Amino acid sequence: MVQPRLPWLPPASGWPPRRQWPLLLALAMRAAGELLRARWRFGRIGVAQITALNRPGAGAISAAAQGQVAWIGFVLPRVARRMPFRADCLVQALAGQAWLAAHGIASQ
């Protein structure tokens, strides 16, 4: 699967310009799916398994991967606030870690 290139970085505050809305919508839908899957996993694993999931990262990442990380960090908390279930910080962390792992980016 080819990883889509993210041409822009997310804004530091506020909403992105209109030309980024289609990208934002696609990322928001992916974030909703990742949050749903993370919430499901969170209800079925214990503390020992959560700590085992938190493995060390690989160190430096490429510029393209930095853009991916920035967009995931921008979208996940905004979508989590609007989910019909509780998606607090641990669920967001599990979702973000799984999303980054799908793109080959190690996280801790």
C-alpha positions as CSV (number, residue, x, y, z in Angstrom):
1,M,0.0,0.0,0.0
2,V,1.4,3.4,-1.0
3,Q,1.4,6.0,1.8
4,P,-0.3,9.2,0.8
5,R,2.0,12.2,0.8
6,L,0.8,15.0,3.0
7,P,1.8,18.3,1.3
8,W,1.1,20.6,4.2
9,L,1.6,20.7,7.9
10,P,-1.4,21.2,10.1
11,P,-2.0,24.7,11.4
12,A,-0.5,25.6,14.8
13,S,-4.0,26.8,15.9
14,G,-7.4,27.1,14.4
15,W,-8.7,25.4,11.3
16,P,-6.7,24.6,8.1
17,P,-7.5,26.6,4.9
18,R,-10.3,25.3,2.7
19,R,-8.0,23.6,0.3
20,Q,-7.0,21.2,3.1
21,W,-10.5,20.2,4.1
22,P,-10.7,17.1,1.8
23,L,-7.5,15.9,3.4
24,L,-8.8,16.8,6.8
25,L,-12.0,14.8,6.2
26,A,-10.1,11.7,5.1
27,L,-7.8,11.9,8.1
28,A,-10.8,12.4,10.4
29,M,-12.5,9.3,9.1
30,R,-9.3,7.3,9.6
31,A,-8.9,8.8,13.1
32,A,-12.5,7.7,14.0
33,G,-11.8,4.2,12.9
34,E,-8.5,4.0,14.8
35,L,-10.2,5.4,17.9
36,L,-13.0,2.9,17.7
37,R,-10.5,0.0,17.3
38,A,-8.3,1.4,20.2
39,R,-11.3,1.7,22.5
40,W,-12.3,-1.9,21.7
41,R,-8.8,-3.1,22.4
42,F,-8.5,-1.0,25.6
43,G,-11.6,-2.8,27.0
44,R,-10.0,-6.2,26.4
45,I,-6.4,-5.8,27.6
46,G,-4.8,-5.4,31.0
47,V,-2.2,-3.1,32.4
48,A,0.7,-5.6,31.7
49,Q,-0.3,-5.7,28.0
50,I,-0.5,-1.9,27.8
51,T,3.0,-1.5,29.1
52,A,4.2,-4.2,26.7
53,L,2.7,-2.2,23.8
54,N,4.8,0.8,24.8
55,R,8.1,-0.1,23.1
56,P,10.9,2.2,22.4
57,G,10.9,4.2,19.2
58,A,13.5,4.0,16.4
59,G,14.9,7.5,16.9
60,A,15.1,10.0,14.0
61,I,12.4,10.0,11.3
62,S,12.2,11.4,7.8
63,A,10.6,14.7,6.9
64,A,7.6,12.9,5.3
65,A,7.1,10.9,8.5
66,Q,7.3,14.1,10.6
67,G,4.4,15.5,8.5
68,Q,2.4,12.3,9.1
69,V,3.1,12.5,12.8
70,A,2.0,16.2,12.9
71,W,-1.3,15.5,11.1
72,I,-2.1,12.5,13.3
73,G,-1.4,14.6,16.4
74,F,-3.6,17.3,15.0
75,V,-6.6,15.2,14.0
76,L,-6.8,12.5,16.8
77,P,-7.7,14.8,19.8
78,R,-10.2,16.8,17.7
79,V,-12.0,13.7,16.5
80,A,-11.8,12.0,20.0
81,R,-13.8,14.9,21.5
82,R,-16.6,14.1,19.1
83,M,-16.8,10.4,19.5
84,P,-19.9,8.9,21.2
85,F,-17.8,6.9,23.6
86,R,-15.1,7.9,26.0
87,A,-11.8,8.4,24.1
88,D,-9.5,9.9,26.7
89,C,-5.7,10.2,26.5
90,L,-4.9,6.5,26.8
91,V,-7.3,5.5,24.0
92,Q,-5.9,8.3,21.9
93,A,-2.3,7.1,22.6
94,L,-3.2,3.5,21.6
95,A,-5.0,4.8,18.4
96,G,-2.0,7.0,17.5
97,Q,0.5,4.2,18.1
98,A,-1.4,1.8,15.9
99,W,-1.9,4.4,13.1
100,L,1.8,5.3,13.2
101,A,2.8,1.6,13.2
102,A,0.6,1.1,10.0
103,H,2.9,3.6,8.3
104,G,6.0,2.0,9.6
105,I,6.8,4.7,12.2
106,A,7.8,3.4,15.6
107,S,6.4,5.3,18.7
108,Q,6.6,5.1,22.4
